């Protein structure tokens, strides 16, 4: 397999997508386990779907590869011990460096609309495994966002 080289920029925001092995729908089995496997750097925007998750994290002084590697290892070990299931994650992950405020806004919208996009719910506010409610409380979204009209996204998001 070819070695993938990633750009590592300190103190940058990254959009990431991580997918479960064979798209197994296992990520809602234990939300506390998911959150306990993050070290010092935690996502500040996220959606946890049954078979993948999207997040935005700031790398501080760490490399994105190291952050994701540590998360995946810790989660896999704990998940296998608890649920006696083999492999948890697909190899690799998708990342995108957030370039500016417009880029950040697009990725926040994509994250928060993802459960609607995948047909799990019709109203993005009905989905609890997302940071949407935090952003709504902070005034980023109105209460009709993503409800009145269907949103579409034309960029690549690693799914």
N, C-alpha and C positions, 0 to 999 in steps of 0.2 A: 504494500500500500504506500502510496506517495505521501511524503511528509507534508503536512499542511503548515504553512507559516502564517502567523497572525501578527498584525501590527499591535504593539503594546504601547499605549500612551498612558502616562500617569495622570491620575485625577480626571479621567474622562468618563462620560456616561456611555454605557453600552446597552443596546437592546439585544437580548438573547432569546433563543428558542432551544429547548431541550425536549427530546421526544423519547418516550419509553420504548423498550425493545419490543419489536413486532407490534407496535402501537397497542400494547396491552392497556386496558382501562383500569389502572391500579392507583392512580395518584390521589384519589379521594378516600382511600382506605384509612388514612391517618394523617390529618392535616398538621397535628402537633409534631409528628415525626418530620414532616417536610420542613417546618420552620425551625426546628431544633438542629437541623443539619447545616444551617448557614453559620459561618463563623462571624467575625467582626463586621463583615460587609454583607448587608441585607438588601434585597430589592426594595426600591421605593415606589415602584409601580409593578403590578403583576396580575396575571390571571392563571389559575391552576385549572386546567382542563383534565378530563379523565385520563388522557394518553399523552399529554404534552403540557408544557407551560411556557409562557412568555414573561419576561421581566425586564426591567431597566434597573441597572445597578451602576454605582459609581465605584470605580476600581481603586480609588485612593492611591496608594503607592504599590499596589499589587498588579500582577499581570492577569488578564481576563482568563487565560488558560489555567493558571494556578487556582484561581477562585473556583472555577467550574469543576476542575479536577477534584479538588478537596470536597466540594459539595457532593458530587456524584459518588465518590468513594464512601464518604460517611453515610449518605442516604442508602446506598446499595447494601452496605454491611448491616445497618440497623433494620432495613426493610426485610432482607433475607432472614435475619435472625427472628424477626417477629412473625413473618408470614410464610416462611419456608418456601420461598419462591426463588428460582434461579436468577438469571440475568435480568437487570432492571432497565438499563438505559441503552439506547442506540449509541454506536460509536460517534464521537465528535459532537458538535453543537453548532448552531448558527449564531453569528454575532454581527453586529452593525454598530459602528461608532456614531453616536448622535452628533450631528454637525452644527445644528443651530436650533433656535426655538421652534421654527416651523417644522423641522424634522422631528423634534421631540413631540410636538403636538400631534403629528401624524401617527407616531408610534404609540403614544398614549391612547389615542382613539382606537387604533387597531387592537391593542391589548384589551381595552374595556368593551369593545364590540365583539370580540372573538366568540363568546358563547352564543350570540345571535347568529353570527356567520356560520357556525357549525350546527345550527338548528336545535340547540339544547333548550333555549328559551326564546321568547319573542321580544321581551323587554329586558335590556341589559341590567336594569336595576333589580331584577328578580334573581340574579346570580350572586351568591355569597362569596365564592372563592375568587375574589377580585378586589383590587384597590379602588374600584369605581366609587364606592360609597364615601371613601376618604376624600377623593377629589371633588365629589359633589358637595360634601360638607365644607370644603375649602373654597367653594364658589367657582371651581373650574368648569363644571357642567351644570346645565339647567335640568330640571326634573323631567323634561320631555326629550332630552338628548337621546338619539338612537331609537326613539319610539315612533315619532311622527313620520320619518322617512327612512327607508333602507339605505345604509351606508355601503359604499364599495371602496376597495383599496386596490391600487394598480401597481404597487411596489412589491418587492420580494421580502418575505418575512420568515423564511426558513421552515415553512410547513411542508 
